[in-house]
């Protein structure tokens, strides 16, 4: 069975993430999307909220499981018996950071491969930060996140900022 993991902060999940997850699930038998908990960062959405938002918008993907993890990506991969990390690449700016991470993960676990999946050009500009910034000022985020989670995101961010 070919197993892959898609780690990230997903604060919150966007259409860009979902596109990468859907495409990953066509290539692997099982994909774990994992909300990585970083104790040095304060996310806008709690870990549980981020996991729930991803679950809500990926119900149609049957070989996908959503989890959270406090620790190293390499250790999570080991726990799941996964040998592949899939990362989405938007632009050259993503590359430098991702390249460094990929090499570090390879040092930690030599049989762990990182695959870069090129973004759908429709979502090239899209990040969780863009969504949060637009939501902060009451802009329409419907183009960026699935409609079923739009209100939940707006209620959390827009109201809080006012
Ligand atoms: P961000 O906060 O930058 O959106 P995350 O850590 O939540 O990033 O992202 C998890 C993974 O999804 C990363 O591999 C990231 O490069 C990828 N990703 C995020 N947005 C997009 C997008 N619009 N297109 C392709 N990949 C993306």
Boltz pocket constraint, residues with backbone or C-beta under 6 A from the ligand:
constraints:
  - pocket:
      binder: B
      contacts: [[A, 7], [A, 8], [A, 9], [A, 10], [A, 11], [A, 12], [A, 14], [A, 15], [A, 16], [A, 17], [A, 20], [A, 86], [A, 87], [A, 88], [A, 89], [A, 90], [A, 94], [A, 117], [A, 118], [A, 119], [A, 120], [A, 123], [A, 124], [A, 125], [A, 126], [A, 127], [A, 128], [A, 129]]
      max_distance: 6.0
